[in-house]
Amino acid sequence: MLSRRAAVALLLGFSFTPGFVLTGNAAPASELDTEAAYLSKLAPFIEWPIDAFASARSPLTICVLEGDPMIGRAARVATNKKDGKRPIALRIIAYADRVSDCHILFLGAGGESVTQIAESVRDYPVLTVSRSQGGQTMNAMVMFVVDHDRVRFDIDDATAVRARLGISSKLLALARDVNAPSPPQ
């Protein structure tokens, strides 16, 4: 019998050890490959408000900042994929582009411009995803971190709730750390 954590990991499409992507040969993946795989697997565990999409047939859009090494990897894992009934589209964006129509926004390793972009979508139903680099963190809803040579993630559920996003308890259970919303007073 699988533990609950192992069962959820299998639902996400990963082996129990987050540093490895579940493949036929179970070969170790690079950090960026693992992050790209996580990025494409997040959507089914996020509930967006109905007004986040132009129509019932609109794609779920994953946006990546131009020049980020994640672009090629994200393109490979998003190609011909669907989130339920919606196709997944990858959009490469510049710092000045409008990002409020993204559904998942990958911000890379941070920096002042990236922090400003994250702040600009703070109140929109956009799942912001970033990676920790050199111990620096950023205000993203999902933050990839390397912990004991494995890619893990932390979740800021309080920020997601403020943006009207629902994060599945199954995904929250896999997180290394969760910043939970404050209870209503």
Secondary structure, DSSP 4 states (H G I P E B T S, - for coil): ---HHHHHHHHHTB-SSTTBB--SS-PBPPHHHHHHHHHHHSGGGEE--GGGSSSTTPPEEEEEETT-THHHHHHHHHTT-EETTEEEEEEEE-TTS--TT-SEEE-TT--HHHHHHHHHTTTSS-EEEEE-BTTB--S-SEEEEEETTEEEEEEEHHHHHHTT-EE-HHHHHH-SEEEPPPPP-
